[in-house]
Amino acid sequence: MERLTNLGSIKCLRFSPWERVPGLCQGVTVRSVESDNRGFFSVMARDFKEHGFSNMVKVNQVHGNLILRVSDTLNARGLRPEADGLVGSGKCNVAGAITVADCVPVFLLDTVSCGWALLHAGWRGIAAGILPQGVKALMENPGTHPDKLEIYLGPAACGSCYQVGPEVAARLERQATGAESSGVNIVEEKKYLDLRRVLAFQARSAGIPSDSIYTSRYCTHCDNNLFYSYRIEGKRSLRRMWAFLGNVPSQH
């Protein structure tokens, strides 16, 4: 379901089933000497232009639920608007990128029109409804319906590693309709949150079929040799792991 590969000069983990989609570029970067460089985003953007994309855009992530539509002018004059998600249509050749380092990179794809959404989902974003907002934003694409969507929940801290305080657990439990939808696990009186379990529940609640929901087998904490982890490395891990998604319509 997942494979480690190169996309140009980018070392990344890709969701294998989507490699069959013409013109689609998707993945999460892994540890490399190149990704430690502050200019790595520029390297990615250059590689994507070589694949036929006109641009690659990013946002200033704030752990909220705002979704923006990608465009060539989104980062005009070097500005990075605040948001935690990007959405594109099947006719757009602008790619989107977000940073992750324990939070979940959420990839949504309309398998018919190739419209897509890319979301950054930590516990705050999940509590704010980032996933339902992402589905709603995709519904603005003509002809898109939840039962045509596939979702891939990428590498993130797992439910045995993502420890949260009692106030965070209580907030999610208040919003939940049951143990599965809260994602809270209790181990030796410590509380842990399974972010991807909550997101999978929310995806089903939004109308995405269960057999179209895929969860990465990787944990950024357990597999810290391969991925960056904020909980292990702190702020130096940020902006070193990028999730990216986009398509080139001329290749469809």
Summary of the structure (lengths in Angstrom):
residues: 252
radius of gyration: 17.0
end to end distance: 22.6
largest distance: 54.5
contacts: 894
relative contact order: 0.20
helix: 31%
strand: 29%
